[in-house]
């Protein structure tokens, strides 16, 4: 008779899934770390563009 504990111990079919979950979490975490400074610089750049665009006269106001 096969020892069920030995069979369970030798079964490694779920190990690949765990590896992929950890690898995916690491990639997502690095992406978020890289995205944070880009998002803040984009916000400040859009504020500057908005201020410049709002200061330009539009239409027939200058004539």
PyMOL Python script that loads the backbone (N, CA, C, O; Angstrom):
from pymol import cmd

cmd.read_pdbstr("""\
ATOM      1  N   UNK A   1       0.839  -1.179   0.000  1.00  0.00           N
ATOM      2  CA  UNK A   1       0.000   0.000   0.000  1.00  0.00           C
ATOM      3  C   UNK A   1       0.893   1.254   0.000  1.00  0.00           C
ATOM      4  O   UNK A   1       1.939   1.289   0.647  1.00  0.00           O
ATOM      5  N   UNK A   2       0.453   2.268  -0.737  1.00  0.00           N
ATOM      6  CA  UNK A   2       1.220   3.502  -0.864  1.00  0.00           C
ATOM      7  C   UNK A   2       0.926   4.399   0.333  1.00  0.00           C
ATOM      8  O   UNK A   2      -0.226   4.588   0.725  1.00  0.00           O
ATOM      9  N   UNK A   3       1.977   4.936   0.889  1.00  0.00           N
ATOM     10  CA  UNK A   3       1.839   5.820   2.035  1.00  0.00           C
ATOM     11  C   UNK A   3       1.316   7.187   1.545  1.00  0.00           C
ATOM     12  O   UNK A   3       1.999   7.847   0.762  1.00  0.00           O
ATOM     13  N   UNK A   4       0.118   7.627   1.988  1.00  0.00           N
ATOM     14  CA  UNK A   4      -0.446   8.887   1.485  1.00  0.00           C
ATOM     15  C   UNK A   4       0.397  10.111   1.854  1.00  0.00           C
ATOM     16  O   UNK A   4       0.397  11.100   1.120  1.00  0.00           O
ATOM     17  N   UNK A   5       1.103  10.058   2.961  1.00  0.00           N
ATOM     18  CA  UNK A   5       1.944  11.193   3.351  1.00  0.00           C
ATOM     19  C   UNK A   5       3.122  11.317   2.386  1.00  0.00           C
ATOM     20  O   UNK A   5       3.496  12.425   2.004  1.00  0.00           O
ATOM     21  N   UNK A   6       3.698  10.202   1.998  1.00  0.00           N
ATOM     22  CA  UNK A   6       4.811  10.206   1.055  1.00  0.00           C
ATOM     23  C   UNK A   6       4.353  10.711  -0.318  1.00  0.00           C
ATOM     24  O   UNK A   6       5.076  11.457  -0.977  1.00  0.00           O
ATOM     25  N   UNK A   7       3.169  10.308  -0.741  1.00  0.00           N
ATOM     26  CA  UNK A   7       2.630  10.759  -2.022  1.00  0.00           C
ATOM     27  C   UNK A   7       2.393  12.271  -1.987  1.00  0.00           C
ATOM     28  O   UNK A   7       2.725  12.973  -2.942  1.00  0.00           O
ATOM     29  N   UNK A   8       1.830  12.763  -0.906  1.00  0.00           N
ATOM     30  CA  UNK A   8       1.593  14.200  -0.760  1.00  0.00           C
ATOM     31  C   UNK A   8       2.908  14.971  -0.744  1.00  0.00           C
ATOM     32  O   UNK A   8       3.003  16.040  -1.347  1.00  0.00           O
ATOM     33  N   UNK A   9       3.900  14.454  -0.078  1.00  0.00           N
ATOM     34  CA  UNK A   9       5.198  15.121   0.038  1.00  0.00           C
ATOM     35  C   UNK A   9       5.904  15.170  -1.318  1.00  0.00           C
ATOM     36  O   UNK A   9       6.579  16.153  -1.622  1.00  0.00           O
ATOM     37  N   UNK A  10       5.761  14.146  -2.119  1.00  0.00           N
ATOM     38  CA  UNK A  10       6.433  14.094  -3.419  1.00  0.00           C
ATOM     39  C   UNK A  10       5.689  14.852  -4.515  1.00  0.00           C
ATOM     40  O   UNK A  10       6.258  15.104  -5.577  1.00  0.00           O
ATOM     41  N   UNK A  11       4.444  15.218  -4.281  1.00  0.00           N
ATOM     42  CA  UNK A  11       3.658  15.929  -5.288  1.00  0.00           C
ATOM     43  C   UNK A  11       4.071  17.396  -5.293  1.00  0.00           C
ATOM     44  O   UNK A  11       3.900  18.096  -4.294  1.00  0.00           O
ATOM     45  N   UNK A  12       4.618  17.866  -6.424  1.00  0.00           N
ATOM     46  CA  UNK A  12       5.054  19.260  -6.520  1.00  0.00           C
ATOM     47  C   UNK A  12       4.345  19.994  -7.656  1.00  0.00           C
ATOM     48  O   UNK A  12       4.898  20.947  -8.206  1.00  0.00           O
ATOM     49  N   UNK A  13       3.159  19.579  -8.012  1.00  0.00           N
ATOM     50  CA  UNK A  13       2.451  20.185  -9.136  1.00  0.00           C
ATOM     51  C   UNK A  13       1.996  21.607  -8.842  1.00  0.00           C
ATOM     52  O   UNK A  13       1.827  22.380  -9.784  1.00  0.00           O
ATOM     53  N   UNK A  14       1.792  21.990  -7.602  1.00  0.00           N
ATOM     54  CA  UNK A  14       1.369  23.341  -7.269  1.00  0.00           C
ATOM     55  C   UNK A  14       2.520  24.313  -7.064  1.00  0.00           C
ATOM     56  O   UNK A  14       2.296  25.515  -6.921  1.00  0.00           O
ATOM     57  N   UNK A  15       3.743  23.812  -7.048  1.00  0.00           N
ATOM     58  CA  UNK A  15       4.901  24.670  -6.793  1.00  0.00           C
ATOM     59  C   UNK A  15       5.108  25.688  -7.906  1.00  0.00           C
ATOM     60  O   UNK A  15       5.534  26.813  -7.641  1.00  0.00           O
ATOM     61  N   UNK A  16       4.818  25.317  -9.134  1.00  0.00           N
ATOM     62  CA  UNK A  16       4.978  26.234 -10.253  1.00  0.00           C
ATOM     63  C   UNK A  16       3.992  27.385 -10.127  1.00  0.00           C
ATOM     64  O   UNK A  16       4.330  28.527 -10.439  1.00  0.00           O
ATOM     65  N   UNK A  17       2.796  27.100  -9.680  1.00  0.00           N
ATOM     66  CA  UNK A  17       1.787  28.144  -9.486  1.00  0.00           C
ATOM     67  C   UNK A  17       2.245  29.152  -8.444  1.00  0.00           C
ATOM     68  O   UNK A  17       2.103  30.359  -8.636  1.00  0.00           O
ATOM     69  N   UNK A  18       2.785  28.667  -7.363  1.00  0.00           N
ATOM     70  CA  UNK A  18       3.284  29.557  -6.314  1.00  0.00           C
ATOM     71  C   UNK A  18       4.417  30.416  -6.847  1.00  0.00           C
ATOM     72  O   UNK A  18       4.480  31.608  -6.548  1.00  0.00           O
ATOM     73  N   UNK A  19       5.312  29.830  -7.632  1.00  0.00           N
ATOM     74  CA  UNK A  19       6.410  30.599  -8.219  1.00  0.00           C
ATOM     75  C   UNK A  19       5.882  31.711  -9.117  1.00  0.00           C
ATOM     76  O   UNK A  19       6.379  32.836  -9.067  1.00  0.00           O
ATOM     77  N   UNK A  20       4.881  31.407  -9.935  1.00  0.00           N
ATOM     78  CA  UNK A  20       4.330  32.422 -10.835  1.00  0.00           C
ATOM     79  C   UNK A  20       3.608  33.521 -10.071  1.00  0.00           C
ATOM     80  O   UNK A  20       3.662  34.684 -10.471  1.00  0.00           O
ATOM     81  N   UNK A  21       2.946  33.182  -9.000  1.00  0.00           N
ATOM     82  CA  UNK A  21       2.254  34.200  -8.198  1.00  0.00           C
ATOM     83  C   UNK A  21       3.275  35.152  -7.579  1.00  0.00           C
ATOM     84  O   UNK A  21       3.075  36.366  -7.591  1.00  0.00           O
ATOM     85  N   UNK A  22       4.347  34.620  -7.048  1.00  0.00           N
ATOM     86  CA  UNK A  22       5.384  35.459  -6.440  1.00  0.00           C
ATOM     87  C   UNK A  22       6.069  36.307  -7.509  1.00  0.00           C
ATOM     88  O   UNK A  22       6.314  37.494  -7.292  1.00  0.00           O
ATOM     89  N   UNK A  23       6.376  35.719  -8.647  1.00  0.00           N
ATOM     90  CA  UNK A  23       7.015  36.457  -9.732  1.00  0.00           C
ATOM     91  C   UNK A  23       6.105  37.567 -10.252  1.00  0.00           C
ATOM     92  O   UNK A  23       6.564  38.681 -10.503  1.00  0.00           O
ATOM     93  N   UNK A  24       4.830  37.269 -10.413  1.00  0.00           N
ATOM     94  CA  UNK A  24       3.876  38.281 -10.882  1.00  0.00           C
ATOM     95  C   UNK A  24       3.744  39.423  -9.882  1.00  0.00           C
ATOM     96  O   UNK A  24       3.699  40.589 -10.274  1.00  0.00           O
ATOM     97  N   UNK A  25       3.682  39.099  -8.610  1.00  0.00           N
ATOM     98  CA  UNK A  25       3.588  40.137  -7.582  1.00  0.00           C
ATOM     99  C   UNK A  25       4.832  41.025  -7.589  1.00  0.00           C
ATOM    100  O   UNK A  25       4.726  42.235  -7.394  1.00  0.00           O
ATOM    101  N   UNK A  26       5.993  40.444  -7.809  1.00  0.00           N
ATOM    102  CA  UNK A  26       7.229  41.228  -7.861  1.00  0.00           C
ATOM    103  C   UNK A  26       7.230  42.165  -9.065  1.00  0.00           C
ATOM    104  O   UNK A  26       7.643  43.319  -8.950  1.00  0.00           O
ATOM    105  N   UNK A  27       6.776  41.685 -10.205  1.00  0.00           N
ATOM    106  CA  UNK A  27       6.741  42.526 -11.408  1.00  0.00           C
ATOM    107  C   UNK A  27       5.739  43.662 -11.234  1.00  0.00           C
ATOM    108  O   UNK A  27       6.024  44.799 -11.610  1.00  0.00           O
ATOM    109  N   UNK A  28       4.579  43.373 -10.675  1.00  0.00           N
ATOM    110  CA  UNK A  28       3.570  44.410 -10.437  1.00  0.00           C
ATOM    111  C   UNK A  28       4.101  45.441  -9.436  1.00  0.00           C
ATOM    112  O   UNK A  28       3.917  46.644  -9.623  1.00  0.00           O
ATOM    113  N   UNK A  29       4.752  44.972  -8.387  1.00  0.00           N
ATOM    114  CA  UNK A  29       5.325  45.884  -7.394  1.00  0.00           C
ATOM    115  C   UNK A  29       6.378  46.797  -7.992  1.00  0.00           C
ATOM    116  O   UNK A  29       6.402  47.991  -7.694  1.00  0.00           O
ATOM    117  N   UNK A  30       7.253  46.253  -8.837  1.00  0.00           N
ATOM    118  CA  UNK A  30       8.274  47.093  -9.475  1.00  0.00           C
ATOM    119  C   UNK A  30       7.628  48.088 -10.429  1.00  0.00           C
ATOM    120  O   UNK A  30       8.098  49.219 -10.560  1.00  0.00           O
ATOM    121  N   UNK A  31       6.557  47.676 -11.095  1.00  0.00           N
ATOM    122  CA  UNK A  31       5.854  48.594 -11.981  1.00  0.00           C
ATOM    123  C   UNK A  31       5.244  49.756 -11.227  1.00  0.00           C
ATOM    124  O   UNK A  31       5.299  50.897 -11.686  1.00  0.00           O
ATOM    125  N   UNK A  32       4.666  49.476 -10.079  1.00  0.00           N
ATOM    126  CA  UNK A  32       4.076  50.539  -9.270  1.00  0.00           C
ATOM    127  C   UNK A  32       5.136  51.490  -8.733  1.00  0.00           C
ATOM    128  O   UNK A  32       4.921  52.700  -8.668  1.00  0.00           O
ATOM    129  N   UNK A  33       6.263  50.944  -8.354  1.00  0.00           N
ATOM    130  CA  UNK A  33       7.363  51.789  -7.858  1.00  0.00           C
ATOM    131  C   UNK A  33       7.864  52.698  -8.979  1.00  0.00           C
ATOM    132  O   UNK A  33       8.166  53.866  -8.735  1.00  0.00           O
ATOM    133  N   UNK A  34       7.954  52.182 -10.191  1.00  0.00           N
ATOM    134  CA  UNK A  34       8.415  52.991 -11.314  1.00  0.00           C
ATOM    135  C   UNK A  34       7.352  53.988 -11.759  1.00  0.00           C
ATOM    136  O   UNK A  34       7.691  55.052 -12.276  1.00  0.00           O
ATOM    137  N   UNK A  35       6.097  53.673 -11.572  1.00  0.00           N
ATOM    138  CA  UNK A  35       5.012  54.539 -12.031  1.00  0.00           C
ATOM    139  C   UNK A  35       4.802  55.752 -11.131  1.00  0.00           C
ATOM    140  O   UNK A  35       4.361  56.797 -11.608  1.00  0.00           O
ATOM    141  N   UNK A  36       5.107  55.634  -9.849  1.00  0.00           N
ATOM    142  CA  UNK A  36       4.834  56.713  -8.907  1.00  0.00           C
ATOM    143  C   UNK A  36       5.532  58.026  -9.286  1.00  0.00           C
ATOM    144  O   UNK A  36       4.853  59.051  -9.346  1.00  0.00           O
ATOM    145  N   UNK A  37       6.830  58.056  -9.543  1.00  0.00           N
ATOM    146  CA  UNK A  37       7.451  59.339  -9.909  1.00  0.00           C
ATOM    147  C   UNK A  37       6.953  59.874 -11.248  1.00  0.00           C
ATOM    148  O   UNK A  37       6.854  61.087 -11.437  1.00  0.00           O
ATOM    149  N   UNK A  38       6.644  58.983 -12.167  1.00  0.00           N
ATOM    150  CA  UNK A  38       6.140  59.423 -13.470  1.00  0.00           C
ATOM    151  C   UNK A  38       4.781  60.080 -13.313  1.00  0.00           C
ATOM    152  O   UNK A  38       4.508  61.099 -13.947  1.00  0.00           O
ATOM    153  N   UNK A  39       3.935  59.516 -12.485  1.00  0.00           N
ATOM    154  CA  UNK A  39       2.595  60.069 -12.293  1.00  0.00           C
ATOM    155  C   UNK A  39       2.660  61.456 -11.658  1.00  0.00           C
ATOM    156  O   UNK A  39       1.897  62.338 -12.052  1.00  0.00           O
ATOM    157  N   UNK A  40       3.543  61.674 -10.691  1.00  0.00           N
ATOM    158  CA  UNK A  40       3.644  62.979 -10.048  1.00  0.00           C
ATOM    159  C   UNK A  40       4.242  64.018 -10.986  1.00  0.00           C
ATOM    160  O   UNK A  40       3.816  65.173 -10.962  1.00  0.00           O
ATOM    161  N   UNK A  41       5.209  63.647 -11.807  1.00  0.00           N
ATOM    162  CA  UNK A  41       5.786  64.616 -12.740  1.00  0.00           C
ATOM    163  C   UNK A  41       4.790  64.951 -13.841  1.00  0.00           C
ATOM    164  O   UNK A  41       4.775  66.081 -14.330  1.00  0.00           O
ATOM    165  N   UNK A  42       3.970  64.010 -14.235  1.00  0.00           N
ATOM    166  CA  UNK A  42       2.951  64.270 -15.245  1.00  0.00           C
ATOM    167  C   UNK A  42       1.904  65.232 -14.711  1.00  0.00           C
ATOM    168  O   UNK A  42       1.430  66.107 -15.436  1.00  0.00           O
ATOM    169  N   UNK A  43       1.543  65.071 -13.443  1.00  0.00           N
ATOM    170  CA  UNK A  43       0.554  65.965 -12.834  1.00  0.00           C
ATOM    171  C   UNK A  43       1.069  67.400 -12.792  1.00  0.00           C
ATOM    172  O   UNK A  43       0.316  68.329 -13.083  1.00  0.00           O
ATOM    173  N   UNK A  44       2.319  67.595 -12.441  1.00  0.00           N
ATOM    174  CA  UNK A  44       2.863  68.946 -12.394  1.00  0.00           C
ATOM    175  C   UNK A  44       3.018  69.519 -13.801  1.00  0.00           C
ATOM    176  O   UNK A  44       2.830  70.719 -14.002  1.00  0.00           O
ATOM    177  N   UNK A  45       3.356  68.683 -14.764  1.00  0.00           N
ATOM    178  CA  UNK A  45       3.478  69.153 -16.140  1.00  0.00           C
ATOM    179  C   UNK A  45       2.115  69.573 -16.688  1.00  0.00           C
ATOM    180  O   UNK A  45       2.016  70.585 -17.382  1.00  0.00           O
ATOM    181  N   UNK A  46       1.082  68.822 -16.392  1.00  0.00           N
ATOM    182  CA  UNK A  46      -0.251  69.198 -16.878  1.00  0.00           C
ATOM    183  C   UNK A  46      -0.735  70.473 -16.206  1.00  0.00           C
ATOM    184  O   UNK A  46      -1.466  71.245 -16.826  1.00  0.00           O
ATOM    185  N   UNK A  47      -0.355  70.715 -14.977  1.00  0.00           N
ATOM    186  CA  UNK A  47      -0.719  71.973 -14.310  1.00  0.00           C
ATOM    187  C   UNK A  47      -0.064  73.159 -15.004  1.00  0.00           C
ATOM    188  O   UNK A  47      -0.695  74.199 -15.190  1.00  0.00           O
ATOM    189  N   UNK A  48       1.203  73.005 -15.387  1.00  0.00           N
ATOM    190  CA  UNK A  48       1.906  74.085 -16.085  1.00  0.00           C
ATOM    191  C   UNK A  48       1.293  74.339 -17.464  1.00  0.00           C
ATOM    192  O   UNK A  48       1.125  75.487 -17.874  1.00  0.00           O
ATOM    193  N   UNK A  49       0.964  73.266 -18.170  1.00  0.00           N
ATOM    194  CA  UNK A  49       0.345  73.417 -19.494  1.00  0.00           C
ATOM    195  C   UNK A  49      -1.016  74.085 -19.359  1.00  0.00           C
ATOM    196  O   UNK A  49      -1.374  74.946 -20.162  1.00  0.00           O
ATOM    197  N   UNK A  50      -1.770  73.689 -18.346  1.00  0.00           N
ATOM    198  CA  UNK A  50      -3.084  74.292 -18.123  1.00  0.00           C
ATOM    199  C   UNK A  50      -2.964  75.783 -17.837  1.00  0.00           C
ATOM    200  O   UNK A  50      -3.765  76.571 -18.342  1.00  0.00           O
ATOM    201  N   UNK A  51      -2.001  76.178 -17.052  1.00  0.00           N
ATOM    202  CA  UNK A  51      -1.807  77.600 -16.751  1.00  0.00           C
ATOM    203  C   UNK A  51      -1.402  78.377 -17.997  1.00  0.00           C
ATOM    204  O   UNK A  51      -1.867  79.497 -18.205  1.00  0.00           O
ATOM    205  N   UNK A  52      -0.548  77.799 -18.821  1.00  0.00           N
ATOM    206  CA  UNK A  52      -0.135  78.471 -20.049  1.00  0.00           C
ATOM    207  C   UNK A  52      -1.297  78.601 -21.034  1.00  0.00           C
ATOM    208  O   UNK A  52      -1.475  79.653 -21.648  1.00  0.00           O
ATOM    209  N   UNK A  53      -2.081  77.545 -21.185  1.00  0.00           N
ATOM    210  CA  UNK A  53      -3.198  77.575 -22.126  1.00  0.00           C
ATOM    211  C   UNK A  53      -4.269  78.557 -21.667  1.00  0.00           C
ATOM    212  O   UNK A  53      -4.863  79.258 -22.486  1.00  0.00           O
ATOM    213  N   UNK A  54      -4.515  78.610 -20.367  1.00  0.00           N
ATOM    214  CA  UNK A  54      -5.553  79.521 -19.880  1.00  0.00           C
ATOM    215  C   UNK A  54      -5.129  80.988 -19.973  1.00  0.00           C
ATOM    216  O   UNK A  54      -5.982  81.874 -19.929  1.00  0.00           O
ATOM    217  N   UNK A  55      -3.842  81.255 -20.100  1.00  0.00           N
ATOM    218  CA  UNK A  55      -3.394  82.658 -20.205  1.00  0.00           C
ATOM    219  C   UNK A  55      -3.390  83.157 -21.644  1.00  0.00           C
ATOM    220  O   UNK A  55      -3.203  84.353 -21.868  1.00  0.00           O
ATOM    221  N   UNK A  56      -3.588  82.285 -22.622  1.00  0.00           N
ATOM    222  CA  UNK A  56      -3.602  82.696 -24.027  1.00  0.00           C
ATOM    223  C   UNK A  56      -4.994  83.188 -24.396  1.00  0.00           C
ATOM    224  O   UNK A  56      -5.979  82.481 -24.181  1.00  0.00           O
ATOM    225  N   UNK A  57      -5.086  84.408 -24.957  1.00  0.00           N
ATOM    226  CA  UNK A  57      -6.413  84.910 -25.358  1.00  0.00           C
ATOM    227  C   UNK A  57      -6.928  84.156 -26.582  1.00  0.00           C
ATOM    228  O   UNK A  57      -6.157  83.777 -27.464  1.00  0.00           O
ATOM    229  N   UNK A  58      -8.234  83.947 -26.621  1.00  0.00           N
ATOM    230  CA  UNK A  58      -8.860  83.190 -27.691  1.00  0.00           C
ATOM    231  C   UNK A  58      -9.947  84.061 -28.329  1.00  0.00           C
ATOM    232  O   UNK A  58     -10.656  84.785 -27.629  1.00  0.00           O
ATOM    233  N   UNK A  59     -10.073  83.989 -29.627  1.00  0.00           N
ATOM    234  CA  UNK A  59     -11.163  84.684 -30.294  1.00  0.00           C
ATOM    235  C   UNK A  59     -10.771  86.066 -30.760  1.00  0.00           C
ATOM    236  O   UNK A  59      -9.620  86.309 -31.124  1.00  0.00           O
ATOM    237  N   UNK A  60     -11.737  86.977 -30.746  1.00  0.00           N
ATOM    238  CA  UNK A  60     -11.556  88.323 -31.298  1.00  0.00           C
ATOM    239  C   UNK A  60     -11.273  89.350 -30.199  1.00  0.00           C
ATOM    240  O   UNK A  60     -11.498  90.541 -30.413  1.00  0.00           O
ATOM    241  N   UNK A  61     -10.797  88.934 -29.054  1.00  0.00           N
ATOM    242  CA  UNK A  61     -10.549  89.852 -27.956  1.00  0.00           C
ATOM    243  C   UNK A  61      -9.407  90.825 -28.269  1.00  0.00           C
ATOM    244  O   UNK A  61      -9.417  91.948 -27.766  1.00  0.00           O
ATOM    245  N   UNK A  62      -8.432  90.430 -29.078  1.00  0.00           N
ATOM    246  CA  UNK A  62      -7.268  91.260 -29.343  1.00  0.00           C
ATOM    247  C   UNK A  62      -7.516  92.290 -30.452  1.00  0.00           C
ATOM    248  O   UNK A  62      -6.675  93.170 -30.633  1.00  0.00           O
ATOM    249  N   UNK A  63      -8.595  92.230 -31.183  1.00  0.00           N
ATOM    250  CA  UNK A  63      -8.809  93.125 -32.314  1.00  0.00           C
ATOM    251  C   UNK A  63      -9.605  94.340 -31.941  1.00  0.00           C
ATOM    252  O   UNK A  63      -9.868  95.190 -32.791  1.00  0.00           O
TER     253      UNK A  63
END
""", "prot")
cmd.dss("prot")
cmd.show_as("cartoon", "prot")
cmd.util.cbc("prot")
cmd.orient("prot")
